[in-house]
Amino acid sequence: MSDGWRYVLTNRARREMGHLDQAARRRIFVALDRLVEDPRRGDVAKLEGAEREWRLRVGDWRVRFTRDTPTRTIVVTRVLPRGRAYRG
């Protein structure tokens, strides 16, 4: 299992996940589990204007993250509703 990717949530992302209802939280964790199985899987796009930041779309939610390739870690930085996900 050490060859595979893993994900970690920043404290901020963990707080944002805590505000979601159980169904939304479950969908996001399932999407993250799929993402670490295959980092090319899912609705993933690089964010414009951000050198190293990506987003994963999960319904009306956006999971913002960075990839640390040497450690094979996806660092989840934000979990936001679509309307707030791209504001500066």
DOTORKOL-676363 format. One record per residue (C-alpha): residue number from 1; x, y, z. Coordinates in steps of 0.25 Angstrom, whole numbers, plus 2048, in hexadecimal, padded with zeros to 3 digits. Last residue first. Layout:
BEGIN
<r n="NUM" x="X" y="Y" z="Z"/>
...
END
This chain:
BEGIN
<r n="88" x="7D8" y="88C" z="7EF"/>
<r n="87" x="7CB" y="886" z="7EC"/>
<r n="86" x="7CB" y="879" z="7E5"/>
<r n="85" x="7C5" y="86F" z="7EF"/>
<r n="84" x="7BA" y="879" z="7F4"/>
<r n="83" x="7AF" y="876" z="7E9"/>
<r n="82" x="7B2" y="867" z="7E8"/>
<r n="81" x="7B1" y="864" z="7F7"/>
<r n="80" x="7BE" y="863" z="7FE"/>
<r n="79" x="7C8" y="858" z="803"/>
<r n="78" x="7D6" y="85E" z="804"/>
<r n="77" x="7E4" y="85A" z="806"/>
<r n="76" x="7E4" y="84B" z="803"/>
<r n="75" x="7F3" y="847" z="802"/>
<r n="74" x="7F4" y="83B" z="7F8"/>
<r n="73" x="800" y="833" z="7FC"/>
<r n="72" x="809" y="82B" z="7F3"/>
<r n="71" x="815" y="82F" z="7FC"/>
<r n="70" x="81E" y="833" z="7F0"/>
<r n="69" x="811" y="838" z="7E8"/>
<r n="68" x="80B" y="841" z="7F2"/>
<r n="67" x="7FE" y="845" z="7EC"/>
<r n="66" x="7F6" y="851" z="7F0"/>
<r n="65" x="7E7" y="852" z="7F3"/>
<r n="64" x="7DA" y="859" z="7F1"/>
<r n="63" x="7CE" y="850" z="7F3"/>
<r n="62" x="7C2" y="857" z="7ED"/>
<r n="61" x="7B4" y="854" z="7F1"/>
<r n="60" x="7A7" y="854" z="7E8"/>
<r n="59" x="7A9" y="846" z="7E4"/>
<r n="58" x="7B7" y="842" z="7E7"/>
<r n="57" x="7C0" y="84A" z="7DE"/>
<r n="56" x="7CF" y="848" z="7E2"/>
<r n="55" x="7D8" y="854" z="7E1"/>
<r n="54" x="7E6" y="856" z="7DE"/>
<r n="53" x="7F1" y="860" z="7E4"/>
<r n="52" x="800" y="860" z="7E0"/>
<r n="51" x="802" y="86D" z="7D8"/>
<r n="50" x="7F4" y="873" z="7DB"/>
<r n="49" x="7F0" y="87D" z="7D0"/>
<r n="48" x="7E7" y="873" z="7CA"/>
<r n="47" x="7E3" y="868" z="7D3"/>
<r n="46" x="7E7" y="85A" z="7CE"/>
<r n="45" x="7DB" y="851" z="7CB"/>
<r n="44" x="7D6" y="844" z="7D1"/>
<r n="43" x="7C9" y="83E" z="7CE"/>
<r n="42" x="7CC" y="82F" z="7D2"/>
<r n="41" x="7D8" y="827" z="7CF"/>
<r n="40" x="7E6" y="82B" z="7CC"/>
<r n="39" x="7EB" y="82A" z="7DA"/>
<r n="38" x="7E7" y="81B" z="7DA"/>
<r n="37" x="7E5" y="814" z="7E7"/>
<r n="36" x="7E7" y="821" z="7EE"/>
<r n="35" x="7DC" y="828" z="7E6"/>
<r n="34" x="7D2" y="81C" z="7E9"/>
<r n="33" x="7D4" y="81E" z="7F8"/>
<r n="32" x="7D3" y="82D" z="7F6"/>
<r n="31" x="7C5" y="82B" z="7EF"/>
<r n="30" x="7C1" y="822" z="7FA"/>
<r n="29" x="7C5" y="82C" z="804"/>
<r n="28" x="7BD" y="837" z="7FD"/>
<r n="27" x="7B1" y="82E" z="7FB"/>
<r n="26" x="7B1" y="82B" z="80A"/>
<r n="25" x="7B2" y="839" z="80E"/>
<r n="24" x="7A7" y="83D" z="805"/>
<r n="23" x="79E" y="832" z="80C"/>
<r n="22" x="7A2" y="835" z="81A"/>
<r n="21" x="79E" y="844" z="819"/>
<r n="20" x="7AA" y="84E" z="817"/>
<r n="19" x="7AF" y="857" z="822"/>
<r n="18" x="7BA" y="84D" z="827"/>
<r n="17" x="7BF" y="84C" z="819"/>
<r n="16" x="7C3" y="85B" z="81A"/>
<r n="15" x="7CA" y="859" z="827"/>
<r n="14" x="7D2" y="84D" z="821"/>
<r n="13" x="7D5" y="856" z="815"/>
<r n="12" x="7DB" y="861" z="81E"/>
<r n="11" x="7E3" y="857" z="826"/>
<r n="10" x="7E9" y="852" z="81A"/>
<r n="9" x="7E4" y="845" z="814"/>
<r n="8" x="7ED" y="83A" z="810"/>
<r n="7" x="7EC" y="831" z="804"/>
<r n="6" x="7F4" y="824" z="800"/>
<r n="5" x="7FA" y="81F" z="7F4"/>
<r n="4" x="7FF" y="811" z="7F2"/>
<r n="3" x="80D" y="80B" z="7F2"/>
<r n="2" x="80C" y="809" z="802"/>
<r n="1" x="800" y="800" z="800"/>
END
